[in-house]
Amino acid sequence: MKSPAQWLQPWLQRKHFLKQAVSRLPPPTPRNLWLLLAAAMACQSVAVFTSSQDAHIGVYALLVWGGALICMEDQLEGLEPRPSRVGLLLGSLLLLWVLARTARILFWDGMLFMLAPLAGLALALLIVPPRRLGQLRETLLCLWMLPAFAGLMRVMPEEPLSLLTARLSGQWLGILGIDTFVNGRSVIVPDGGVTVLGACNGLDMIAQIVCVGLIFLMAFPIRSNLSRLLALLAAPLIGLLANTVRIALLALITTTGQGKGAMWFEFFHKEMGSLVFSGLAVYLFGMVYMHLLERELPPLPPGKT
């Protein structure tokens, strides 16, 4: 039979573990509390996007908030909130309004895309007076890429990009020696084919890579105007080509008939599978950008690699 001390030992061990864990938490300084609030707002914003929008838009929101953090990374170590009284009041009220408005979000609500830059402005007013908002310029500009994306999705004509995507997808299949016929939006191969509709033309993938490119340019700037131009041109091109490879793959999968072919078609056709190509596109753009950035670095001293 266990003694009282043996019964209490697991409870005491858990209590000791919790006490140690609490003692390791950062102290509740104004800086740490602001960082906790900013992290909570970013997580809440991304969670709302992923629960109410398509997967690509959720990933885009994650990229934007991550880019905002990267752009102010060099300021985090010496960060010391010193808001003005007016800024503290305005920032607090704006933050409360953002949280209240978020609770009314439906599947497609244009205001959702405006809430991120407004939340960023509110958070900025809680650490710097209004006249010093310029020191967070890159971070705030990064958050404005969300409403810019929403505007692009509404005004960008769908048909030209869909037709171009179908044409380039047919070219990939032709390179592989596959007899391919492209008729407008349709990519036809023996025993199969696909039709490129608006949701499949890759505009969301292109927007993601352009977003990554702009974040790179703000966080890791390139001095050469030519290199910056090349990076801005490479971003949408890589996104477009990655999506055309996906469409060509889907056309090939249709030739396998039902069974496993149908399963793979659904995977790469739906949002989560298409994110594989988004990841590859980001990787390729990162390689291009690093090459452009390394061209501006001074050569290493002799004998060092």
C-alpha positions as CSV (number, residue, x, y, z in Angstrom):
1,M,0.0,0.0,0.0
2,K,1.3,3.4,-1.0
3,S,2.2,5.9,1.7
4,P,0.9,9.5,1.6
5,A,4.3,10.7,0.4
6,Q,4.2,8.3,-2.5
7,W,0.7,9.5,-3.4
8,L,1.8,13.1,-3.4
9,Q,5.1,12.6,-5.2
10,P,3.7,12.8,-8.8
11,W,1.7,15.9,-7.9
12,L,4.8,17.5,-6.3
13,Q,6.8,16.7,-9.4
14,R,4.3,18.3,-11.7
15,K,4.1,21.3,-9.5
16,H,7.9,21.6,-9.5
17,F,8.0,21.3,-13.3
18,L,5.3,24.0,-13.7
19,K,7.2,26.2,-11.4
20,Q,10.4,25.8,-13.4
21,A,8.6,26.4,-16.6
22,V,7.0,29.6,-15.3
23,S,10.4,30.8,-14.0
24,R,11.8,30.5,-17.5
25,L,9.2,32.7,-19.1
26,P,10.4,36.2,-20.1
27,P,9.6,38.9,-17.6
28,P,6.4,41.0,-18.4
29,T,8.2,44.0,-19.6
30,P,6.5,46.5,-22.0
31,R,8.6,45.1,-24.8
32,N,7.7,41.5,-24.1
33,L,4.0,42.3,-23.7
34,W,4.0,44.1,-27.0
35,L,5.7,41.2,-28.7
36,L,3.1,38.8,-27.2
37,L,0.3,41.1,-28.4
38,A,1.8,41.4,-31.9
39,A,2.2,37.6,-32.1
40,A,-1.3,37.1,-31.0
41,M,-2.7,39.5,-33.6
42,A,-0.7,37.8,-36.3
43,C,-1.9,34.3,-35.3
44,Q,-5.5,35.5,-35.1
45,S,-5.3,37.1,-38.5
46,V,-3.8,34.1,-40.2
47,A,-6.3,31.8,-38.4
48,V,-9.2,33.9,-39.8
49,F,-7.8,33.7,-43.3
50,T,-7.2,30.0,-43.2
51,S,-10.7,29.3,-41.8
52,S,-12.7,31.6,-44.1
53,Q,-10.6,31.7,-47.3
54,D,-9.0,29.3,-49.8
55,A,-5.7,27.7,-48.7
56,H,-3.7,29.9,-51.1
57,I,-5.0,33.0,-49.5
58,G,-4.2,31.6,-46.1
59,V,-0.7,30.9,-47.1
60,Y,-0.5,34.4,-48.6
61,A,-1.5,35.9,-45.3
62,L,1.1,33.9,-43.5
63,L,3.8,35.1,-45.9
64,V,2.7,38.7,-45.4
65,W,2.8,38.6,-41.6
66,G,6.1,36.6,-41.7
67,G,7.5,39.3,-44.0
68,A,6.4,42.0,-41.7
69,L,8.3,40.3,-38.9
70,I,11.4,39.9,-41.0
71,C,11.4,43.5,-42.0
72,M,11.6,44.7,-38.4
73,E,13.9,41.9,-37.2
74,D,16.9,44.2,-36.8
75,Q,14.8,46.5,-34.5
76,L,13.5,43.8,-32.1
77,E,16.6,43.6,-29.9
78,G,16.5,47.3,-29.0
79,L,12.7,47.6,-29.1
80,E,11.4,49.8,-26.3
81,P,7.7,50.9,-26.5
82,R,7.5,54.7,-26.1
83,P,4.1,55.7,-27.5
84,S,2.6,59.1,-27.2
85,R,-0.7,59.4,-25.2
86,V,-2.6,60.1,-28.4
87,G,-1.0,57.2,-30.2
88,L,-1.7,54.9,-27.2
89,L,-5.3,55.8,-27.2
90,L,-5.8,55.6,-31.0
91,G,-3.8,52.3,-31.3
92,S,-5.8,50.7,-28.5
93,L,-9.2,51.8,-30.0
94,L,-8.2,50.7,-33.5
95,L,-7.0,47.3,-32.2
96,L,-10.3,46.8,-30.4
97,W,-12.2,47.7,-33.5
98,V,-10.2,45.3,-35.6
99,L,-11.0,42.4,-33.2
100,A,-14.7,43.3,-33.1
101,R,-14.8,43.6,-36.9
102,T,-13.0,40.3,-37.4
103,A,-15.9,38.5,-35.6
104,R,-18.2,39.5,-38.4
105,I,-16.1,38.1,-41.3
106,L,-17.9,35.9,-43.8
107,F,-16.3,33.8,-46.6
108,W,-15.5,36.7,-48.9
109,D,-15.4,40.0,-47.1
110,G,-13.2,42.7,-48.6
111,M,-12.7,44.3,-45.2
112,L,-10.8,41.2,-44.0
113,F,-7.9,42.2,-46.2
114,M,-7.8,45.7,-44.8
115,L,-7.8,44.5,-41.2
116,A,-4.1,43.3,-41.4
117,P,-2.6,46.7,-42.2
118,L,-5.0,48.4,-39.7
119,A,-3.9,46.0,-37.0
120,G,-0.3,46.7,-38.0
121,L,-0.9,50.4,-37.7
122,A,-2.5,50.0,-34.3
123,L,0.4,47.9,-33.1
124,A,2.9,50.5,-34.4
125,L,1.1,53.3,-32.5
126,L,1.5,51.3,-29.3
127,I,5.3,51.5,-29.6
128,V,6.2,54.7,-31.4
129,P,4.5,58.1,-31.6
130,P,2.8,58.9,-34.9
131,R,5.6,61.1,-36.1
132,R,8.0,58.2,-36.0
133,L,5.9,55.7,-37.9
134,G,8.4,56.0,-40.8
135,Q,10.9,53.8,-39.0
136,L,8.4,50.9,-39.4
137,R,7.7,51.7,-43.0
138,E,8.8,48.4,-44.5
139,T,6.8,46.4,-42.0
140,L,3.6,48.5,-42.6
141,L,4.1,48.3,-46.4
142,C,4.4,44.5,-46.1
143,L,0.9,44.3,-44.5
144,W,-0.6,46.4,-47.3
145,M,0.2,43.6,-49.7
146,L,-3.0,41.9,-48.4
147,P,-5.5,44.5,-49.7
148,A,-3.3,44.9,-52.8
149,F,-3.8,41.1,-53.4
150,A,-7.6,41.4,-53.0
151,G,-7.6,44.3,-55.5
152,L,-5.5,42.4,-58.0
153,M,-7.9,39.4,-57.8
154,R,-10.8,41.6,-58.6
155,V,-9.5,43.7,-61.4
156,M,-7.1,41.3,-63.1
157,P,-8.8,39.9,-66.3
158,E,-9.0,36.1,-66.0
159,E,-9.2,35.0,-69.6
160,P,-5.7,36.2,-71.0
161,L,-3.9,34.4,-68.1
162,S,-6.0,31.3,-68.5
163,L,-5.3,31.1,-72.3
164,L,-1.5,31.7,-71.7
165,T,-1.4,29.0,-69.0
166,A,-3.1,26.5,-71.4
167,R,-0.7,27.4,-74.2
168,L,2.4,27.1,-72.0
169,S,1.2,23.8,-70.5
170,G,0.8,22.4,-74.0
171,Q,4.4,23.5,-74.8
172,W,5.7,21.5,-71.8
173,L,3.9,18.4,-73.0
174,G,5.2,19.0,-76.5
175,I,8.7,19.1,-75.2
176,L,8.1,15.6,-73.6
177,G,7.1,14.3,-77.1
178,I,3.4,14.0,-76.2
179,D,0.9,14.7,-79.0
180,T,-0.9,17.7,-77.6
181,F,-3.6,20.0,-79.0
182,V,-4.5,23.3,-77.3
183,N,-7.8,24.8,-78.1
184,G,-8.3,28.0,-76.2
185,R,-8.5,27.0,-72.5
186,S,-8.4,23.2,-73.3
187,V,-5.2,21.2,-73.2
188,I,-6.0,17.9,-75.0
189,V,-3.8,14.8,-75.0
190,P,-4.5,11.3,-76.2
191,D,-7.1,9.7,-73.9
192,G,-7.4,12.8,-71.6
193,G,-7.0,16.5,-71.2
194,V,-7.9,19.5,-68.9
195,T,-9.6,22.9,-69.2
196,V,-7.9,25.9,-67.5
197,L,-10.6,27.9,-65.6
198,G,-10.1,31.0,-63.6
199,A,-9.3,29.2,-60.4
200,C,-6.5,27.2,-62.1
201,N,-4.7,29.9,-64.0
202,G,-2.1,30.5,-61.3
203,L,-2.9,34.1,-60.4
204,D,-2.8,33.2,-56.7
205,M,0.6,31.4,-57.1
206,I,2.0,34.3,-59.0
207,A,0.9,36.7,-56.3
208,Q,2.6,34.5,-53.7
209,I,5.9,34.6,-55.5
210,V,5.6,38.4,-56.1
211,C,4.9,38.8,-52.4
212,V,8.0,36.8,-51.5
213,G,10.0,38.9,-54.0
214,L,8.9,42.2,-52.5
215,I,9.6,41.0,-49.0
216,F,13.1,40.0,-50.0
217,L,13.7,43.4,-51.6
218,M,12.6,45.2,-48.4
219,A,14.3,42.9,-45.9
220,F,17.5,42.1,-48.0
221,P,17.8,45.0,-50.4
222,I,19.8,44.8,-53.6
223,R,21.6,48.0,-54.6
224,S,21.7,47.5,-58.3
225,N,18.6,48.8,-60.2
226,L,19.1,46.1,-62.9
227,S,19.2,43.3,-60.3
228,R,16.0,44.7,-58.6
229,L,14.3,44.8,-62.0
230,L,15.4,41.2,-62.8
231,A,14.1,40.0,-59.4
232,L,10.7,41.7,-60.0
233,L,10.5,40.2,-63.5
234,A,11.6,36.7,-62.3
235,A,9.0,36.5,-59.5
236,P,5.8,36.4,-61.7
237,L,7.5,34.4,-64.4
238,I,8.5,31.6,-62.0
239,G,5.0,31.6,-60.5
240,L,3.5,31.3,-64.0
241,L,5.9,28.5,-65.1
242,A,5.4,26.5,-61.9
243,N,1.6,26.6,-62.4
244,T,1.9,25.6,-66.1
245,V,3.9,22.5,-65.1
246,R,1.1,21.6,-62.6
247,I,-1.5,21.9,-65.4
248,A,0.6,19.8,-67.7
249,L,1.0,17.2,-64.9
250,L,-2.8,17.2,-64.4
251,A,-3.3,16.6,-68.2
252,L,-1.0,13.6,-68.0
253,I,-2.8,12.2,-65.0
254,T,-6.1,12.2,-66.8
255,T,-4.7,9.7,-69.3
256,T,-4.4,7.1,-66.5
257,G,-8.1,6.7,-66.0
258,Q,-9.8,6.2,-62.7
259,G,-8.3,4.6,-59.5
260,K,-5.0,6.0,-58.4
261,G,-5.0,8.5,-61.3
262,A,-8.2,10.1,-60.0
263,M,-6.7,10.3,-56.5
264,W,-3.5,12.1,-57.7
265,F,-5.6,14.4,-59.9
266,E,-7.7,15.5,-57.0
267,F,-4.6,16.0,-54.9
268,F,-2.7,18.2,-57.4
269,H,-5.9,19.9,-58.6
270,K,-7.1,21.0,-55.1
271,E,-5.4,23.7,-53.1
272,M,-3.2,21.6,-50.8
273,G,-1.6,19.7,-53.6
274,S,-1.0,22.9,-55.7
275,L,0.9,24.3,-52.7
276,V,3.6,21.8,-53.5
277,F,4.3,23.8,-56.7
278,S,4.1,27.0,-54.8
279,G,6.8,25.8,-52.5
280,L,9.0,24.8,-55.4
281,A,8.4,28.2,-57.0
282,V,9.5,30.0,-53.8
283,Y,12.6,27.8,-53.7
284,L,13.5,28.6,-57.2
285,F,13.0,32.3,-56.7
286,G,15.1,32.2,-53.5
287,M,17.9,30.7,-55.6
288,V,17.6,33.4,-58.2
289,Y,17.5,36.2,-55.5
290,M,20.5,34.8,-53.6
291,H,22.5,34.7,-56.9
292,L,21.6,38.3,-57.5
293,L,22.5,39.3,-54.0
294,E,25.8,37.4,-54.0
295,R,26.9,39.3,-57.1
296,E,27.0,42.5,-54.9
297,L,29.0,40.9,-52.1
298,P,32.7,41.7,-52.0
299,P,35.1,38.8,-53.0
300,L,36.4,36.7,-50.1
301,P,40.1,37.3,-49.1
302,P,42.6,34.8,-50.7
303,G,42.7,31.5,-49.0
304,K,39.1,31.7,-47.6
305,T,36.1,29.9,-48.9
